Amino acid sequence: MPQLDTSTWFITILSMMISLFALIQLKLHKYTYPANPTPAGLKSTKQPTPWESKWTKIYSPLSLPPQ
């Protein structure tokens, strides 16, 4: 049975990796990515809540005088 000649494997694998790298770079070069998007000036509109317009106080049961 003949011996397998592996002398050309290194250059074959190396050239394959270089060509794959070049193809991937060419594929990715076609895409344009937006440069650091900035917020579009979101205005926070504060909705009035009913409990903000009147004064409220929460009494703790422990702070009430004994009855």
CHARMM internal coordinates of N, CA and C (Angstrom, degrees):
IC EDIT
DIST 1 N 1 CA 1.4497
DIST 1 CA 1 C 1.5379
ANGL 1 N 1 CA 1 C 108.54
DIST 1 C 2 N 1.3644
ANGL 1 CA 1 C 2 N 116.89
DIHE 1 N 1 CA 1 C 2 N 130.53
DIST 2 N 2 CA 1.4688
ANGL 1 C 2 N 2 CA 118.84
DIHE 1 CA 1 C 2 N 2 CA -174.98
DIST 2 CA 2 C 1.5301
ANGL 2 N 2 CA 2 C 112.37
DIHE 1 C 2 N 2 CA 2 C -72.56
DIST 2 C 3 N 1.2904
ANGL 2 CA 2 C 3 N 114.74
DIHE 2 N 2 CA 2 C 3 N 153.27
DIST 3 N 3 CA 1.4647
ANGL 2 C 3 N 3 CA 122.32
DIHE 2 CA 2 C 3 N 3 CA 178.95
DIST 3 CA 3 C 1.5275
ANGL 3 N 3 CA 3 C 109.40
DIHE 2 C 3 N 3 CA 3 C -76.61
DIST 3 C 4 N 1.3502
ANGL 3 CA 3 C 4 N 117.05
DIHE 3 N 3 CA 3 C 4 N 140.86
DIST 4 N 4 CA 1.4614
ANGL 3 C 4 N 4 CA 121.33
DIHE 3 CA 3 C 4 N 4 CA 179.22
DIST 4 CA 4 C 1.5212
ANGL 4 N 4 CA 4 C 108.98
DIHE 3 C 4 N 4 CA 4 C -78.41
DIST 4 C 5 N 1.3280
ANGL 4 CA 4 C 5 N 115.70
DIHE 4 N 4 CA 4 C 5 N 126.12
DIST 5 N 5 CA 1.4686
ANGL 4 C 5 N 5 CA 120.69
DIHE 4 CA 4 C 5 N 5 CA -178.61
DIST 5 CA 5 C 1.5281
ANGL 5 N 5 CA 5 C 109.18
DIHE 4 C 5 N 5 CA 5 C -84.94
DIST 5 C 6 N 1.3272
ANGL 5 CA 5 C 6 N 116.17
DIHE 5 N 5 CA 5 C 6 N 112.07
DIST 6 N 6 CA 1.4742
ANGL 5 C 6 N 6 CA 121.08
DIHE 5 CA 5 C 6 N 6 CA -178.25
DIST 6 CA 6 C 1.5190
ANGL 6 N 6 CA 6 C 112.07
DIHE 5 C 6 N 6 CA 6 C -106.83
DIST 6 C 7 N 1.3310
ANGL 6 CA 6 C 7 N 118.16
DIHE 6 N 6 CA 6 C 7 N 14.60
DIST 7 N 7 CA 1.4603
ANGL 6 C 7 N 7 CA 119.98
DIHE 6 CA 6 C 7 N 7 CA -175.09
DIST 7 CA 7 C 1.5314
ANGL 7 N 7 CA 7 C 111.97
DIHE 6 C 7 N 7 CA 7 C -70.44
DIST 7 C 8 N 1.3135
ANGL 7 CA 7 C 8 N 118.59
DIHE 7 N 7 CA 7 C 8 N -25.15
DIST 8 N 8 CA 1.4744
ANGL 7 C 8 N 8 CA 119.89
DIHE 7 CA 7 C 8 N 8 CA -177.83
DIST 8 CA 8 C 1.5213
ANGL 8 N 8 CA 8 C 112.81
DIHE 7 C 8 N 8 CA 8 C -98.06
DIST 8 C 9 N 1.3082
ANGL 8 CA 8 C 9 N 118.53
DIHE 8 N 8 CA 8 C 9 N 1.24
DIST 9 N 9 CA 1.4574
ANGL 8 C 9 N 9 CA 120.48
DIHE 8 CA 8 C 9 N 9 CA -176.80
DIST 9 CA 9 C 1.5275
ANGL 9 N 9 CA 9 C 112.89
DIHE 8 C 9 N 9 CA 9 C -64.67
DIST 9 C 10 N 1.3229
ANGL 9 CA 9 C 10 N 116.09
DIHE 9 N 9 CA 9 C 10 N -40.19
DIST 10 N 10 CA 1.4662
ANGL 9 C 10 N 10 CA 119.25
DIHE 9 CA 9 C 10 N 10 CA -176.72
DIST 10 CA 10 C 1.5230
ANGL 10 N 10 CA 10 C 111.03
DIHE 9 C 10 N 10 CA 10 C -61.53
DIST 10 C 11 N 1.3303
ANGL 10 CA 10 C 11 N 117.55
DIHE 10 N 10 CA 10 C 11 N -49.24
DIST 11 N 11 CA 1.4610
ANGL 10 C 11 N 11 CA 120.12
DIHE 10 CA 10 C 11 N 11 CA -178.30
DIST 11 CA 11 C 1.5297
ANGL 11 N 11 CA 11 C 111.13
DIHE 10 C 11 N 11 CA 11 C -68.77
DIST 11 C 12 N 1.3279
ANGL 11 CA 11 C 12 N 117.02
DIHE 11 N 11 CA 11 C 12 N -31.40
DIST 12 N 12 CA 1.4677
ANGL 11 C 12 N 12 CA 120.20
DIHE 11 CA 11 C 12 N 12 CA 178.54
DIST 12 CA 12 C 1.5279
ANGL 12 N 12 CA 12 C 110.70
DIHE 11 C 12 N 12 CA 12 C -67.99
DIST 12 C 13 N 1.3144
ANGL 12 CA 12 C 13 N 116.28
DIHE 12 N 12 CA 12 C 13 N -47.25
DIST 13 N 13 CA 1.4729
ANGL 12 C 13 N 13 CA 120.54
DIHE 12 CA 12 C 13 N 13 CA 179.87
DIST 13 CA 13 C 1.5212
ANGL 13 N 13 CA 13 C 110.43
DIHE 12 C 13 N 13 CA 13 C -66.27
DIST 13 C 14 N 1.3279
ANGL 13 CA 13 C 14 N 116.96
DIHE 13 N 13 CA 13 C 14 N -41.36
DIST 14 N 14 CA 1.4575
ANGL 13 C 14 N 14 CA 120.58
DIHE 13 CA 13 C 14 N 14 CA -179.87
DIST 14 CA 14 C 1.5255
ANGL 14 N 14 CA 14 C 111.21
DIHE 13 C 14 N 14 CA 14 C -63.65
DIST 14 C 15 N 1.3210
ANGL 14 CA 14 C 15 N 117.40
DIHE 14 N 14 CA 14 C 15 N -45.04
DIST 15 N 15 CA 1.4658
ANGL 14 C 15 N 15 CA 119.75
DIHE 14 CA 14 C 15 N 15 CA 179.83
DIST 15 CA 15 C 1.5352
ANGL 15 N 15 CA 15 C 110.81
DIHE 14 C 15 N 15 CA 15 C -67.70
DIST 15 C 16 N 1.3305
ANGL 15 CA 15 C 16 N 117.87
DIHE 15 N 15 CA 15 C 16 N -33.58
DIST 16 N 16 CA 1.4530
ANGL 15 C 16 N 16 CA 120.48
DIHE 15 CA 15 C 16 N 16 CA 177.02
DIST 16 CA 16 C 1.5285
ANGL 16 N 16 CA 16 C 110.49
DIHE 15 C 16 N 16 CA 16 C -65.15
DIST 16 C 17 N 1.3293
ANGL 16 CA 16 C 17 N 116.92
DIHE 16 N 16 CA 16 C 17 N -43.33
DIST 17 N 17 CA 1.4663
ANGL 16 C 17 N 17 CA 120.11
DIHE 16 CA 16 C 17 N 17 CA -179.65
DIST 17 CA 17 C 1.5236
ANGL 17 N 17 CA 17 C 111.19
DIHE 16 C 17 N 17 CA 17 C -66.01
DIST 17 C 18 N 1.3132
ANGL 17 CA 17 C 18 N 117.86
DIHE 17 N 17 CA 17 C 18 N -39.71
DIST 18 N 18 CA 1.4674
ANGL 17 C 18 N 18 CA 120.98
DIHE 17 CA 17 C 18 N 18 CA 178.96
DIST 18 CA 18 C 1.5208
ANGL 18 N 18 CA 18 C 110.60
DIHE 17 C 18 N 18 CA 18 C -65.43
DIST 18 C 19 N 1.3322
ANGL 18 CA 18 C 19 N 116.92
DIHE 18 N 18 CA 18 C 19 N -42.82
DIST 19 N 19 CA 1.4650
ANGL 18 C 19 N 19 CA 119.28
DIHE 18 CA 18 C 19 N 19 CA -179.69
DIST 19 CA 19 C 1.5290
ANGL 19 N 19 CA 19 C 111.35
DIHE 18 C 19 N 19 CA 19 C -68.17
DIST 19 C 20 N 1.3339
ANGL 19 CA 19 C 20 N 117.53
DIHE 19 N 19 CA 19 C 20 N -37.12
DIST 20 N 20 CA 1.4657
ANGL 19 C 20 N 20 CA 119.80
DIHE 19 CA 19 C 20 N 20 CA 176.43
DIST 20 CA 20 C 1.5273
ANGL 20 N 20 CA 20 C 111.32
DIHE 19 C 20 N 20 CA 20 C -65.41
DIST 20 C 21 N 1.3162
ANGL 20 CA 20 C 21 N 116.41
DIHE 20 N 20 CA 20 C 21 N -40.32
DIST 21 N 21 CA 1.4606
ANGL 20 C 21 N 21 CA 120.43
DIHE 20 CA 20 C 21 N 21 CA 177.34
DIST 21 CA 21 C 1.5242
ANGL 21 N 21 CA 21 C 110.39
DIHE 20 C 21 N 21 CA 21 C -61.39
DIST 21 C 22 N 1.3408
ANGL 21 CA 21 C 22 N 116.48
DIHE 21 N 21 CA 21 C 22 N -43.76
DIST 22 N 22 CA 1.4607
ANGL 21 C 22 N 22 CA 120.35
DIHE 21 CA 21 C 22 N 22 CA 179.92
DIST 22 CA 22 C 1.5281
ANGL 22 N 22 CA 22 C 110.96
DIHE 21 C 22 N 22 CA 22 C -64.61
DIST 22 C 23 N 1.3191
ANGL 22 CA 22 C 23 N 117.59
DIHE 22 N 22 CA 22 C 23 N -41.49
DIST 23 N 23 CA 1.4633
ANGL 22 C 23 N 23 CA 120.45
DIHE 22 CA 22 C 23 N 23 CA 179.57
DIST 23 CA 23 C 1.5279
ANGL 23 N 23 CA 23 C 111.41
DIHE 22 C 23 N 23 CA 23 C -65.03
DIST 23 C 24 N 1.3131
ANGL 23 CA 23 C 24 N 116.70
DIHE 23 N 23 CA 23 C 24 N -42.13
DIST 24 N 24 CA 1.4689
ANGL 23 C 24 N 24 CA 119.88
DIHE 23 CA 23 C 24 N 24 CA 179.40
DIST 24 CA 24 C 1.5256
ANGL 24 N 24 CA 24 C 110.20
DIHE 23 C 24 N 24 CA 24 C -65.01
DIST 24 C 25 N 1.3385
ANGL 24 CA 24 C 25 N 117.22
DIHE 24 N 24 CA 24 C 25 N -40.35
DIST 25 N 25 CA 1.4601
ANGL 24 C 25 N 25 CA 120.00
DIHE 24 CA 24 C 25 N 25 CA 178.48
DIST 25 CA 25 C 1.5238
ANGL 25 N 25 CA 25 C 111.05
DIHE 24 C 25 N 25 CA 25 C -63.69
DIST 25 C 26 N 1.3170
ANGL 25 CA 25 C 26 N 117.10
DIHE 25 N 25 CA 25 C 26 N -39.28
DIST 26 N 26 CA 1.4590
ANGL 25 C 26 N 26 CA 119.89
DIHE 25 CA 25 C 26 N 26 CA 178.28
DIST 26 CA 26 C 1.5278
ANGL 26 N 26 CA 26 C 111.59
DIHE 25 C 26 N 26 CA 26 C -67.63
DIST 26 C 27 N 1.3139
ANGL 26 CA 26 C 27 N 116.74
DIHE 26 N 26 CA 26 C 27 N -37.02
DIST 27 N 27 CA 1.4614
ANGL 26 C 27 N 27 CA 120.03
DIHE 26 CA 26 C 27 N 27 CA 177.90
DIST 27 CA 27 C 1.5260
ANGL 27 N 27 CA 27 C 110.99
DIHE 26 C 27 N 27 CA 27 C -66.64
DIST 27 C 28 N 1.3231
ANGL 27 CA 27 C 28 N 116.98
DIHE 27 N 27 CA 27 C 28 N -43.73
DIST 28 N 28 CA 1.4599
ANGL 27 C 28 N 28 CA 120.42
DIHE 27 CA 27 C 28 N 28 CA -178.31
DIST 28 CA 28 C 1.5295
ANGL 28 N 28 CA 28 C 112.06
DIHE 27 C 28 N 28 CA 28 C -73.20
DIST 28 C 29 N 1.3201
ANGL 28 CA 28 C 29 N 117.54
DIHE 28 N 28 CA 28 C 29 N -23.63
DIST 29 N 29 CA 1.4598
ANGL 28 C 29 N 29 CA 120.98
DIHE 28 CA 28 C 29 N 29 CA -178.06
DIST 29 CA 29 C 1.5340
ANGL 29 N 29 CA 29 C 111.30
DIHE 28 C 29 N 29 CA 29 C -69.48
DIST 29 C 30 N 1.3237
ANGL 29 CA 29 C 30 N 117.65
DIHE 29 N 29 CA 29 C 30 N -22.09
DIST 30 N 30 CA 1.4597
ANGL 29 C 30 N 30 CA 120.95
DIHE 29 CA 29 C 30 N 30 CA -178.50
DIST 30 CA 30 C 1.5240
ANGL 30 N 30 CA 30 C 112.45
DIHE 29 C 30 N 30 CA 30 C -72.12
DIST 30 C 31 N 1.3096
ANGL 30 CA 30 C 31 N 117.71
DIHE 30 N 30 CA 30 C 31 N -26.68
DIST 31 N 31 CA 1.4555
ANGL 30 C 31 N 31 CA 120.97
DIHE 30 CA 30 C 31 N 31 CA -175.73
DIST 31 CA 31 C 1.5163
ANGL 31 N 31 CA 31 C 110.75
DIHE 30 C 31 N 31 CA 31 C -82.25
DIST 31 C 32 N 1.3183
ANGL 31 CA 31 C 32 N 115.49
DIHE 31 N 31 CA 31 C 32 N 140.55
DIST 32 N 32 CA 1.4662
ANGL 31 C 32 N 32 CA 120.13
DIHE 31 CA 31 C 32 N 32 CA 175.95
DIST 32 CA 32 C 1.5236
ANGL 32 N 32 CA 32 C 107.50
DIHE 31 C 32 N 32 CA 32 C -110.88
DIST 32 C 33 N 1.2948
ANGL 32 CA 32 C 33 N 115.33
DIHE 32 N 32 CA 32 C 33 N 126.35
DIST 33 N 33 CA 1.4498
ANGL 32 C 33 N 33 CA 121.68
DIHE 32 CA 32 C 33 N 33 CA -179.21
DIST 33 CA 33 C 1.5259
ANGL 33 N 33 CA 33 C 109.18
DIHE 32 C 33 N 33 CA 33 C -104.51
DIST 33 C 34 N 1.3413
ANGL 33 CA 33 C 34 N 118.17
DIHE 33 N 33 CA 33 C 34 N 139.49
DIST 34 N 34 CA 1.4684
ANGL 33 C 34 N 34 CA 119.59
DIHE 33 CA 33 C 34 N 34 CA 179.19
DIST 34 CA 34 C 1.5294
ANGL 34 N 34 CA 34 C 110.58
DIHE 33 C 34 N 34 CA 34 C -67.64
DIST 34 C 35 N 1.3132
ANGL 34 CA 34 C 35 N 114.51
DIHE 34 N 34 CA 34 C 35 N 142.31
DIST 35 N 35 CA 1.4648
ANGL 34 C 35 N 35 CA 120.05
DIHE 34 CA 34 C 35 N 35 CA -178.18
DIST 35 CA 35 C 1.5207
ANGL 35 N 35 CA 35 C 109.28
DIHE 34 C 35 N 35 CA 35 C -86.85
DIST 35 C 36 N 1.3015
ANGL 35 CA 35 C 36 N 118.36
DIHE 35 N 35 CA 35 C 36 N 114.01
DIST 36 N 36 CA 1.4669
ANGL 35 C 36 N 36 CA 126.15
DIHE 35 CA 35 C 36 N 36 CA 174.73
DIST 36 CA 36 C 1.5296
ANGL 36 N 36 CA 36 C 113.22
DIHE 35 C 36 N 36 CA 36 C 33.53
DIST 36 C 37 N 1.3075
ANGL 36 CA 36 C 37 N 118.29
DIHE 36 N 36 CA 36 C 37 N 82.36
DIST 37 N 37 CA 1.4704
ANGL 36 C 37 N 37 CA 119.61
DIHE 36 CA 36 C 37 N 37 CA -179.43
DIST 37 CA 37 C 1.5257
ANGL 37 N 37 CA 37 C 111.45
DIHE 36 C 37 N 37 CA 37 C -63.29
DIST 37 C 38 N 1.3118
ANGL 37 CA 37 C 38 N 115.05
DIHE 37 N 37 CA 37 C 38 N 139.79
DIST 38 N 38 CA 1.4628
ANGL 37 C 38 N 38 CA 120.23
DIHE 37 CA 37 C 38 N 38 CA 178.81
DIST 38 CA 38 C 1.5239
ANGL 38 N 38 CA 38 C 108.55
DIHE 37 C 38 N 38 CA 38 C -105.62
DIST 38 C 39 N 1.3128
ANGL 38 CA 38 C 39 N 118.22
DIHE 38 N 38 CA 38 C 39 N 152.31
DIST 39 N 39 CA 1.4647
ANGL 38 C 39 N 39 CA 120.05
DIHE 38 CA 38 C 39 N 39 CA 178.49
DIST 39 CA 39 C 1.5240
ANGL 39 N 39 CA 39 C 110.50
DIHE 38 C 39 N 39 CA 39 C -62.65
DIST 39 C 40 N 1.2927
ANGL 39 CA 39 C 40 N 116.07
DIHE 39 N 39 CA 39 C 40 N 144.12
DIST 40 N 40 CA 1.4689
ANGL 39 C 40 N 40 CA 121.59
DIHE 39 CA 39 C 40 N 40 CA -175.83
DIST 40 CA 40 C 1.5241
ANGL 40 N 40 CA 40 C 111.91
DIHE 39 C 40 N 40 CA 40 C -86.71
DIST 40 C 41 N 1.2880
ANGL 40 CA 40 C 41 N 117.55
DIHE 40 N 40 CA 40 C 41 N 37.42
DIST 41 N 41 CA 1.4602
ANGL 40 C 41 N 41 CA 120.58
DIHE 40 CA 40 C 41 N 41 CA 176.04
DIST 41 CA 41 C 1.5080
ANGL 41 N 41 CA 41 C 112.84
DIHE 40 C 41 N 41 CA 41 C 64.48
DIST 41 C 42 N 1.3047
ANGL 41 CA 41 C 42 N 116.85
DIHE 41 N 41 CA 41 C 42 N 59.38
DIST 42 N 42 CA 1.4570
ANGL 41 C 42 N 42 CA 119.94
DIHE 41 CA 41 C 42 N 42 CA 179.07
DIST 42 CA 42 C 1.5242
ANGL 42 N 42 CA 42 C 109.60
DIHE 41 C 42 N 42 CA 42 C -72.49
DIST 42 C 43 N 1.3143
ANGL 42 CA 42 C 43 N 114.91
DIHE 42 N 42 CA 42 C 43 N 120.69
DIST 43 N 43 CA 1.4621
ANGL 42 C 43 N 43 CA 119.28
DIHE 42 CA 42 C 43 N 43 CA 179.43
DIST 43 CA 43 C 1.5214
ANGL 43 N 43 CA 43 C 108.32
DIHE 42 C 43 N 43 CA 43 C -94.27
DIST 43 C 44 N 1.3090
ANGL 43 CA 43 C 44 N 114.92
DIHE 43 N 43 CA 43 C 44 N 123.77
DIST 44 N 44 CA 1.4699
ANGL 43 C 44 N 44 CA 118.50
DIHE 43 CA 43 C 44 N 44 CA 179.70
DIST 44 CA 44 C 1.5274
ANGL 44 N 44 CA 44 C 108.46
DIHE 43 C 44 N 44 CA 44 C -86.44
DIST 44 C 45 N 1.2933
ANGL 44 CA 44 C 45 N 114.61
DIHE 44 N 44 CA 44 C 45 N 109.29
DIST 45 N 45 CA 1.4625
ANGL 44 C 45 N 45 CA 119.35
DIHE 44 CA 44 C 45 N 45 CA 178.11
DIST 45 CA 45 C 1.5192
ANGL 45 N 45 CA 45 C 107.72
DIHE 44 C 45 N 45 CA 45 C -89.49
DIST 45 C 46 N 1.3262
ANGL 45 CA 45 C 46 N 115.31
DIHE 45 N 45 CA 45 C 46 N 118.48
DIST 46 N 46 CA 1.4546
ANGL 45 C 46 N 46 CA 119.62
DIHE 45 CA 45 C 46 N 46 CA -176.72
DIST 46 CA 46 C 1.5196
ANGL 46 N 46 CA 46 C 109.18
DIHE 45 C 46 N 46 CA 46 C -85.60
DIST 46 C 47 N 1.3069
ANGL 46 CA 46 C 47 N 114.85
DIHE 46 N 46 CA 46 C 47 N 121.80
DIST 47 N 47 CA 1.4507
ANGL 46 C 47 N 47 CA 120.27
DIHE 46 CA 46 C 47 N 47 CA 178.63
DIST 47 CA 47 C 1.5307
ANGL 47 N 47 CA 47 C 108.90
DIHE 46 C 47 N 47 CA 47 C -85.20
DIST 47 C 48 N 1.3285
ANGL 47 CA 47 C 48 N 117.49
DIHE 47 N 47 CA 47 C 48 N 130.02
DIST 48 N 48 CA 1.4698
ANGL 47 C 48 N 48 CA 118.54
DIHE 47 CA 47 C 48 N 48 CA 178.87
DIST 48 CA 48 C 1.5297
ANGL 48 N 48 CA 48 C 110.28
DIHE 47 C 48 N 48 CA 48 C -71.18
DIST 48 C 49 N 1.2910
ANGL 48 CA 48 C 49 N 115.19
DIHE 48 N 48 CA 48 C 49 N 130.49
DIST 49 N 49 CA 1.4579
ANGL 48 C 49 N 49 CA 120.26
DIHE 48 CA 48 C 49 N 49 CA 178.38
DIST 49 CA 49 C 1.5194
ANGL 49 N 49 CA 49 C 108.70
DIHE 48 C 49 N 49 CA 49 C -103.38
DIST 49 C 50 N 1.3183
ANGL 49 CA 49 C 50 N 118.57
DIHE 49 N 49 CA 49 C 50 N 148.64
DIST 50 N 50 CA 1.4744
ANGL 49 C 50 N 50 CA 119.86
DIHE 49 CA 49 C 50 N 50 CA -174.26
DIST 50 CA 50 C 1.5162
ANGL 50 N 50 CA 50 C 113.58
DIHE 49 C 50 N 50 CA 50 C -64.47
DIST 50 C 51 N 1.3412
ANGL 50 CA 50 C 51 N 118.22
DIHE 50 N 50 CA 50 C 51 N -27.71
DIST 51 N 51 CA 1.4577
ANGL 50 C 51 N 51 CA 118.06
DIHE 50 CA 50 C 51 N 51 CA -177.08
DIST 51 CA 51 C 1.5172
ANGL 51 N 51 CA 51 C 113.11
DIHE 50 C 51 N 51 CA 51 C -83.67
DIST 51 C 52 N 1.3345
ANGL 51 CA 51 C 52 N 118.00
DIHE 51 N 51 CA 51 C 52 N -6.89
DIST 52 N 52 CA 1.4623
ANGL 51 C 52 N 52 CA 119.43
DIHE 51 CA 51 C 52 N 52 CA 177.44
DIST 52 CA 52 C 1.5278
ANGL 52 N 52 CA 52 C 111.87
DIHE 51 C 52 N 52 CA 52 C -82.44
DIST 52 C 53 N 1.3165
ANGL 52 CA 52 C 53 N 117.06
DIHE 52 N 52 CA 52 C 53 N -23.49
DIST 53 N 53 CA 1.4671
ANGL 52 C 53 N 53 CA 119.06
DIHE 52 CA 52 C 53 N 53 CA -175.59
DIST 53 CA 53 C 1.5223
ANGL 53 N 53 CA 53 C 112.61
DIHE 52 C 53 N 53 CA 53 C -83.51
DIST 53 C 54 N 1.2889
ANGL 53 CA 53 C 54 N 118.84
DIHE 53 N 53 CA 53 C 54 N -16.67
DIST 54 N 54 CA 1.4560
ANGL 53 C 54 N 54 CA 119.65
DIHE 53 CA 53 C 54 N 54 CA -179.32
DIST 54 CA 54 C 1.5290
ANGL 54 N 54 CA 54 C 110.45
DIHE 53 C 54 N 54 CA 54 C -123.48
DIST 54 C 55 N 1.3214
ANGL 54 CA 54 C 55 N 114.61
DIHE 54 N 54 CA 54 C 55 N 156.42
DIST 55 N 55 CA 1.4534
ANGL 54 C 55 N 55 CA 120.72
DIHE 54 CA 54 C 55 N 55 CA -177.79
DIST 55 CA 55 C 1.5170
ANGL 55 N 55 CA 55 C 109.26
DIHE 54 C 55 N 55 CA 55 C -82.96
DIST 55 C 56 N 1.2976
ANGL 55 CA 55 C 56 N 115.14
DIHE 55 N 55 CA 55 C 56 N 128.75
DIST 56 N 56 CA 1.4609
ANGL 55 C 56 N 56 CA 118.90
DIHE 55 CA 55 C 56 N 56 CA 177.50
DIST 56 CA 56 C 1.5104
ANGL 56 N 56 CA 56 C 108.98
DIHE 55 C 56 N 56 CA 56 C -129.10
DIST 56 C 57 N 1.3084
ANGL 56 CA 56 C 57 N 115.25
DIHE 56 N 56 CA 56 C 57 N 149.98
DIST 57 N 57 CA 1.4532
ANGL 56 C 57 N 57 CA 120.13
DIHE 56 CA 56 C 57 N 57 CA 176.59
DIST 57 CA 57 C 1.5174
ANGL 57 N 57 CA 57 C 107.51
DIHE 56 C 57 N 57 CA 57 C -137.99
DIST 57 C 58 N 1.3153
ANGL 57 CA 57 C 58 N 114.94
DIHE 57 N 57 CA 57 C 58 N 134.06
DIST 58 N 58 CA 1.4590
ANGL 57 C 58 N 58 CA 119.98
DIHE 57 CA 57 C 58 N 58 CA 179.23
DIST 58 CA 58 C 1.5187
ANGL 58 N 58 CA 58 C 107.44
DIHE 57 C 58 N 58 CA 58 C -100.33
DIST 58 C 59 N 1.3181
ANGL 58 CA 58 C 59 N 115.86
DIHE 58 N 58 CA 58 C 59 N 123.39
DIST 59 N 59 CA 1.4601
ANGL 58 C 59 N 59 CA 120.87
DIHE 58 CA 58 C 59 N 59 CA -179.66
DIST 59 CA 59 C 1.5190
ANGL 59 N 59 CA 59 C 109.03
DIHE 58 C 59 N 59 CA 59 C -94.05
DIST 59 C 60 N 1.3002
ANGL 59 CA 59 C 60 N 114.86
DIHE 59 N 59 CA 59 C 60 N 128.72
DIST 60 N 60 CA 1.4676
ANGL 59 C 60 N 60 CA 119.56
DIHE 59 CA 59 C 60 N 60 CA 174.33
DIST 60 CA 60 C 1.5143
ANGL 60 N 60 CA 60 C 107.79
DIHE 59 C 60 N 60 CA 60 C -80.53
DIST 60 C 61 N 1.3326
ANGL 60 CA 60 C 61 N 118.52
DIHE 60 N 60 CA 60 C 61 N 138.04
DIST 61 N 61 CA 1.4695
ANGL 60 C 61 N 61 CA 119.85
DIHE 60 CA 60 C 61 N 61 CA -179.63
DIST 61 CA 61 C 1.5317
ANGL 61 N 61 CA 61 C 113.22
DIHE 60 C 61 N 61 CA 61 C -60.26
DIST 61 C 62 N 1.3216
ANGL 61 CA 61 C 62 N 116.97
DIHE 61 N 61 CA 61 C 62 N -26.73
DIST 62 N 62 CA 1.4528
ANGL 61 C 62 N 62 CA 119.20
DIHE 61 CA 61 C 62 N 62 CA -179.30
DIST 62 CA 62 C 1.5254
ANGL 62 N 62 CA 62 C 112.38
DIHE 61 C 62 N 62 CA 62 C -77.89
DIST 62 C 63 N 1.3308
ANGL 62 CA 62 C 63 N 117.45
DIHE 62 N 62 CA 62 C 63 N -21.14
DIST 63 N 63 CA 1.4459
ANGL 62 C 63 N 63 CA 118.77
DIHE 62 CA 62 C 63 N 63 CA -178.06
DIST 63 CA 63 C 1.5333
ANGL 63 N 63 CA 63 C 112.83
DIHE 62 C 63 N 63 CA 63 C -91.07
DIST 63 C 64 N 1.3151
ANGL 63 CA 63 C 64 N 117.38
DIHE 63 N 63 CA 63 C 64 N -6.19
DIST 64 N 64 CA 1.4645
ANGL 63 C 64 N 64 CA 120.47
DIHE 63 CA 63 C 64 N 64 CA 178.33
DIST 64 CA 64 C 1.5268
ANGL 64 N 64 CA 64 C 109.87
DIHE 63 C 64 N 64 CA 64 C -74.56
DIST 64 C 65 N 1.3283
ANGL 64 CA 64 C 65 N 117.08
DIHE 64 N 64 CA 64 C 65 N 150.39
DIST 65 N 65 CA 1.4662
ANGL 64 C 65 N 65 CA 118.52
DIHE 64 CA 64 C 65 N 65 CA 177.40
DIST 65 CA 65 C 1.5228
ANGL 65 N 65 CA 65 C 110.23
DIHE 64 C 65 N 65 CA 65 C -68.82
DIST 65 C 66 N 1.3109
ANGL 65 CA 65 C 66 N 117.42
DIHE 65 N 65 CA 65 C 66 N 149.14
DIST 66 N 66 CA 1.4743
ANGL 65 C 66 N 66 CA 119.21
DIHE 65 CA 65 C 66 N 66 CA -179.88
DIST 66 CA 66 C 1.5193
ANGL 66 N 66 CA 66 C 110.70
DIHE 65 C 66 N 66 CA 66 C -67.53
DIST 66 C 67 N 1.2947
ANGL 66 CA 66 C 67 N 115.57
DIHE 66 N 66 CA 66 C 67 N 145.61
DIST 67 N 67 CA 1.4774
ANGL 66 C 67 N 67 CA 119.85
DIHE 66 CA 66 C 67 N 67 CA -177.37
DIST 67 CA 67 C 1.5063
ANGL 67 N 67 CA 67 C 111.54
DIHE 66 C 67 N 67 CA 67 C -106.27
END
COOR INIT
IC SEED 1 N 1 CA 1 C
IC BUILD
